[in-house]
């Protein structure tokens, strides 16, 4: 028999194994460098940050350089320095990072402890910032309340269904291009700001009912470059009391006209809705009890149906199904008033940090 190839010498086998480990470590580091900063800046749940990728990196690194790189891309990132997450979040993140470093049996890293010391000496605030990095390199920055419930509302924080709807919108930007869009229950603005930045709508109308939410929403629009300026500039602002004594704010620029409107679903009339002449209606995480379901369906029924020069608006509602009974009740109420429904096909891109274990769906309604 012909002799087969001679096995490689031990030194070569070791070199190949070492090379393979370094490649694996490099891939893990590439993943950690991309996902850790994105999750941290957006205030993603600490348990869902890619700690495993960082641990893989540490297996192949003989120094503290990965920790210094993570520190620069998170706590010392320019966005974090200007618009920081909550003090508690930064403290817990740094504590976890220090634990990871201590597990490597390396010498203490002064920069980690100095960063933690700075955070510990920072006064707690009732608000924080979350920064969402977009594929374009741009970012969305939102000012949020730290508490889930404040001022008697849950509308001062961003919820998972809003993140999910924003991600779907960015993946399907052609749906919104050059369209007039109304968002019901906009909250502090994540979904709408994302669509205005990326999807090129003709007009976007943010709406909510709570005065504190509307104020925070307007501040977030300005925070993201949607500045209200004088009429002589490329933007104009128009303020007028609406019939409930609040102010509506309009903004127009070269690309999209943006409105912030106070809207009570129980009081807004058919004529008022018809004047908006919208092509698309959006809502996210607005249905969490049967009474609110009835109010939402009521306002949808008051929009003009097909006829004349305008078609019936397309309606997309995003739900985080926390209680299946509430969701099924909403579907039954839709059936009673003959509003058709279909589930929109989606995929998990994880561009925004919603809970991967949440049961989120997007319904398209046919009113």
C-alpha positions as MATLAB code, in Angstrom:
seq = 'XXXXXXXXXXXXXXXXXXXXXXXXXXXXXXXXXXXXXXXXXXXXXXXXXXXXXXXXXXXXXXXXXXXXXXXXXXXXXXXXXXXXXXXXXXXXXXXXXXXXXXXXXXXXXXXXXXXXXXXXXXXXXXXXXXXXXXXXXXXXXXXXXXXXXXXXXXXXXXXXXXXXXXXXXXXXXXXXXXXXXXXXXXXXXXXXXXXXXXXXXXXXXXXXXXXXXXXXXXXXXXXXXXXXXXXXXXXXXXXXXXXXXXXXXXXXXXXXXXXXXXXXXXXXXXXXXXXXXXXXXXXXXXXXXXXXXXXXXXXXXXXXXXXXXXXXXXXXXXXXXXXXXXXXXXXXXXXXXXXXXXXXXXXXXXXXXXXXXXXXXXXXXXX';
ca = [
       0.000    0.000    0.000;
       1.116    3.565   -0.683;
       2.111    5.429    2.411;
      -0.262    8.223    3.424;
       0.825   11.761    4.208;
       2.923   12.071    7.314;
       1.148   13.626   10.289;
       2.195   17.200   11.028;
       4.796   17.598   13.730;
       3.586   18.525   17.248;
       4.789   22.114   16.873;
       2.691   22.592   13.742;
      -0.387   21.053   15.358;
      -0.030   23.417   18.308;
       0.372   26.390   15.978;
      -2.769   25.411   14.065;
      -4.780   25.040   17.270;
      -3.506   28.404   18.483;
      -4.389   30.014   15.154;
      -7.892   28.527   15.287;
      -8.392   29.795   18.841;
      -7.272   33.270   17.834;
      -9.711   33.266   14.899;
     -12.519   32.226   17.253;
     -11.462   34.889   19.720;
     -11.400   37.488   16.959;
     -14.921   36.591   15.871;
     -16.165   36.787   19.457;
     -14.448   40.143   19.908;
     -16.004   41.494   16.716;
     -19.439   40.472   17.991;
     -18.839   41.905   21.463;
     -17.524   45.208   20.076;
     -20.678   45.654   17.990;
     -23.360   44.445   20.391;
     -22.144   45.567   23.816;
     -22.072   49.314   23.060;
     -25.378   49.155   21.152;
     -27.106   47.392   24.042;
     -25.520   49.527   26.760;
     -26.354   52.873   25.155;
     -29.978   51.791   24.696;
     -30.277   50.626   28.296;
     -30.800   46.998   27.346;
     -31.407   44.617   30.228;
     -28.005   43.715   31.643;
     -28.767   39.981   31.582;
     -29.318   40.220   27.801;
     -26.030   41.942   26.977;
     -23.533   39.687   25.118;
     -21.376   38.855   28.130;
     -20.682   35.430   26.634;
     -18.898   37.015   23.665;
     -16.731   39.042   26.025;
     -15.883   35.921   28.027;
     -14.821   34.181   24.806;
     -12.509   37.092   24.068;
     -10.948   36.857   27.513;
      -9.947   33.238   26.885;
      -7.616   34.349   24.102;
      -6.409   37.675   25.462;
      -3.469   37.883   27.800;
      -4.020   41.499   28.825;
      -6.723   43.975   29.843;
      -7.113   45.619   26.444;
     -10.637   44.202   25.830;
     -11.882   45.807   29.056;
     -10.371   49.157   28.164;
     -11.949   48.967   24.708;
     -15.363   48.118   26.190;
     -15.033   50.982   28.667;
     -14.301   53.473   25.879;
     -17.217   52.259   23.761;
     -19.767   52.278   26.606;
     -19.327   54.410   29.728;
     -16.914   56.804   27.994;
     -18.740   56.819   24.657;
     -19.495   60.432   23.590;
     -23.240   59.715   23.594;
     -23.072   58.297   27.119;
     -21.092   61.275   28.383;
     -23.630   63.729   26.948;
     -26.842   61.695   27.310;
     -26.171   59.066   30.008;
     -28.298   56.076   31.037;
     -29.530   56.055   34.628;
     -26.984   56.125   37.446;
     -28.227   52.742   38.657;
     -27.809   51.189   35.209;
     -24.250   52.473   34.802;
     -23.349   51.321   38.314;
     -24.644   47.809   37.720;
     -22.959   47.617   34.311;
     -19.567   48.617   35.704;
     -19.945   46.240   38.648;
     -20.555   43.384   36.222;
     -17.595   44.431   34.084;
     -15.358   44.459   37.165;
     -16.540   40.943   38.077;
     -15.611   39.738   34.594;
     -12.179   41.298   34.926;
     -11.598   39.826   38.383;
     -12.449   36.369   37.032;
      -9.390   36.575   34.766;
      -7.064   36.778   37.807;
      -5.472   39.851   36.276;
      -4.104   42.792   38.193;
      -6.811   45.314   39.184;
      -7.582   47.742   36.377;
      -7.582   51.280   37.758;
      -9.716   52.674   34.943;
     -12.626   50.378   35.846;
     -12.625   51.407   39.492;
     -12.192   55.076   38.635;
     -15.196   54.906   36.300;
     -17.269   53.224   39.009;
     -16.173   55.861   41.518;
     -17.378   58.633   39.217;
     -20.774   56.977   38.871;
     -21.114   56.364   42.618;
     -20.514   60.076   43.200;
     -23.194   61.053   40.685;
     -26.565   62.086   42.072;
     -29.570   59.993   41.059;
     -32.035   61.701   38.719;
     -35.696   61.138   37.943;
     -34.866   60.927   34.243;
     -32.263   59.271   32.049;
     -31.379   58.952   28.372;
     -31.426   56.049   25.958;
     -29.488   56.127   22.708;
     -30.438   53.878   19.797;
     -27.760   53.417   17.117;
     -29.110   53.171   13.563;
     -27.505   51.234   10.677;
     -26.765   54.551    8.957;
     -24.481   55.575   11.826;
     -27.031   58.102   13.071;
     -28.599   57.735   16.509;
     -31.927   58.382   18.201;
     -31.645   59.897   21.669;
     -34.623   59.855   24.022;
     -35.088   61.455   27.397;
     -37.139   59.080   29.555;
     -38.343   58.867   33.111;
     -36.525   56.329   35.277;
     -39.766   55.221   36.957;
     -42.133   53.110   34.849;
     -45.141   55.008   36.200;
     -44.846   58.749   36.808;
     -47.263   61.653   36.625;
     -50.028   59.056   36.584;
     -48.990   57.585   33.233;
     -46.825   54.842   31.746;
     -46.216   56.939   28.631;
     -42.906   58.450   29.745;
     -40.855   55.333   28.985;
     -40.323   53.332   25.785;
     -42.039   49.941   25.621;
     -41.020   46.780   23.756;
     -43.814   46.893   21.183;
     -42.748   50.406   20.162;
     -39.175   49.202   19.651;
     -40.442   46.223   17.659;
     -42.696   48.384   15.470;
     -39.821   50.806   14.818;
     -37.583   47.938   13.746;
     -40.244   46.552   11.407;
     -40.774   50.018    9.932;
     -37.071   50.435    9.193;
     -37.015   47.010    7.528;
     -40.071   47.982    5.427;
     -39.399   51.644    4.759;
     -41.147   51.523    1.379;
     -44.480   51.187    3.222;
     -44.019   54.678    4.673;
     -42.213   56.544    1.911;
     -44.070   59.713    0.875;
     -47.096   58.782    3.019;
     -49.082   60.745    5.615;
     -48.909   58.899    8.927;
     -50.793   59.293   12.206;
     -49.499   57.576   15.328;
     -52.005   57.032   18.131;
     -50.494   57.057   21.619;
     -47.022   58.134   20.510;
     -45.564   58.245   24.005;
     -42.107   59.825   24.005;
     -41.588   59.273   20.300;
     -39.240   56.366   19.504;
     -41.277   54.804   16.676;
     -42.105   58.060   14.948;
     -38.626   59.545   15.226;
     -37.158   56.379   13.708;
     -39.603   56.519   10.797;
     -38.998   60.234   10.217;
     -35.219   59.738   10.196;
     -35.112   56.698    7.921;
     -38.358   56.066    6.011;
     -38.955   59.465    4.333;
     -42.684   59.941    4.993;
     -44.423   63.017    3.611;
     -46.023   63.845    6.958;
     -45.942   62.344   10.450;
     -48.500   63.225   13.111;
     -47.565   62.293   16.675;
     -50.502   62.228   19.069;
     -51.153   61.547   22.730;
     -53.472   62.760   25.457;
     -51.329   63.198   28.582;
     -49.900   66.710   28.946;
     -46.612   65.502   30.470;
     -46.130   62.972   27.667;
     -46.750   65.611   25.000;
     -44.204   67.906   26.624;
     -41.564   65.154   26.779;
     -42.346   64.113   23.207;
     -41.791   67.648   21.924;
     -38.470   67.842   23.791;
     -37.342   64.546   22.251;
     -38.170   65.780   18.761;
     -35.928   68.782   19.321;
     -33.260   66.562   20.896;
     -33.106   64.626   17.624;
     -32.608   67.622   15.387;
     -36.266   68.349   14.714;
     -35.859   71.906   15.971;
     -38.783   74.312   15.905;
     -37.600   77.512   14.268;
     -39.034   80.712   12.869;
     -41.178   80.816    9.727;
     -38.393   82.459    7.741;
     -36.173   79.389    8.180;
     -36.526   75.961    6.610;
     -38.849   75.034    9.502;
     -41.934   76.805   10.706;
     -43.924   76.473   13.862;
     -47.600   77.115   14.225;
     -49.216   77.120   17.655;
     -52.940   77.321   18.136;
     -55.247   76.324   20.979;
     -57.249   73.238   20.088;
     -60.799   72.761   21.222;
     -59.667   71.234   24.518;
     -57.449   74.185   25.424;
     -54.079   72.571   24.593;
     -51.532   73.507   21.955;
     -50.846   71.734   18.701;
     -47.328   72.174   17.327;
     -46.502   71.831   13.640;
     -43.036   71.521   12.160;
     -42.146   71.517    8.494;
     -38.778   70.971    6.860;
     -37.500   70.045    3.417;
     -38.279   66.355    3.879;
     -41.182   65.754    6.238;
     -43.859   67.753    7.959;
     -44.205   66.803   11.612;
     -47.103   67.559   13.948;
     -47.583   66.970   17.659;
     -51.261   66.891   18.544;
     -53.237   66.409   21.718;
     -55.892   63.789   20.981;
     -58.556   62.312   23.233;
     -59.901   59.202   21.524;
     -63.315   59.699   23.109;
     -63.719   63.305   21.959;
     -62.027   63.609   18.579;
     -64.676   63.932   15.861;
     -65.069   62.376   12.428;
     -64.531   65.764   10.797;
     -61.280   66.337   12.701;
     -59.982   62.918   11.685;
     -61.064   63.398    8.065;
     -59.122   66.677    7.855;
     -55.905   64.838    8.727;
     -56.128   62.922    5.413;
     -53.774   60.202    6.613;
     -52.646   57.181    4.613;
     -51.372   55.095    7.542;
     -52.342   54.784   11.217;
     -49.861   53.312   13.707;
     -50.056   52.380   17.377;
     -47.857   50.348   19.719;
     -48.557   48.949   23.176;
     -51.763   50.960   23.562;
     -54.103   48.034   24.266;
     -53.647   46.632   27.750;
     -57.216   46.400   29.052;
     -60.669   45.891   27.463;
     -61.828   49.460   28.093;
     -58.910   50.947   26.170;
     -59.556   48.422   23.383;
     -63.058   49.844   23.012;
     -61.754   53.418   22.849;
     -59.182   52.485   20.192;
     -61.742   50.684   18.054;
     -64.101   53.630   18.457;
     -61.600   56.112   17.062;
     -60.672   53.772   14.193;
     -64.341   53.548   13.206;
     -64.529   57.330   12.889;
     -61.947   57.493   10.114;
     -63.309   57.919    6.563;
     -63.892   54.711    4.616;
     -63.111   54.173    0.928;
     -64.751   56.797   -1.205;
     -64.041   60.062   -2.966;
     -60.407   60.761   -3.688;
     -58.964   58.979   -0.641;
     -58.670   55.331    0.313;
     -59.249   53.996    3.810;
     -56.047   54.346    5.871;
     -53.840   51.318    6.419;
     -53.718   50.446   10.134;
     -50.813   48.701   11.895;
     -51.034   47.927   15.621;
     -48.129   46.372   17.569;
     -48.936   44.309   20.681;
     -46.843   42.832   23.413;
     -49.146   39.967   24.430;
     -48.637   39.926   28.186;
     -52.149   38.670   28.873;
     -53.588   36.448   26.104;
     -57.121   37.107   27.374;
     -56.750   40.851   26.736;
     -55.422   40.204   23.243;
     -58.205   37.760   22.369;
     -60.789   40.172   23.771;
     -59.472   42.855   21.424;
     -59.722   40.465   18.474;
     -63.308   39.600   19.420;
     -64.219   43.283   19.614;
     -62.750   43.786   16.147;
     -64.856   40.925   14.803;
     -68.024   42.404   16.332;
     -67.618   45.645   14.390;
     -66.407   43.834   11.261;
     -62.875   45.203   11.268;
     -60.687   42.682    9.460;
     -57.299   41.678   10.826;
     -54.193   39.865    9.656;
     -50.860   39.195   11.322;
     -47.934   40.907    9.600;
     -44.944   38.687    8.858;
     -41.893   39.881   10.786;
     -38.398   38.708   11.600;
     -36.137   39.281   14.598;
     -33.354   41.661   13.578;
     -32.597   42.894   17.105;
     -31.759   46.377   15.870;
     -33.572   47.750   18.908;
     -33.271   46.182   22.384;
     -36.735   44.708   22.906;
     -37.128   41.585   25.019;
     -36.305   38.583   22.824;
     -38.665   36.447   24.897;
     -41.629   38.797   24.564;
     -44.606   37.679   22.488;
     -44.943   40.687   20.185;
     -47.141   40.747   17.081;
     -48.102   43.375   14.522;
     -51.667   43.330   13.237;
     -52.825   45.015   10.063;
     -56.443   46.063   10.465;
     -58.928   46.596    7.646;
     -61.373   49.225    8.878;
];
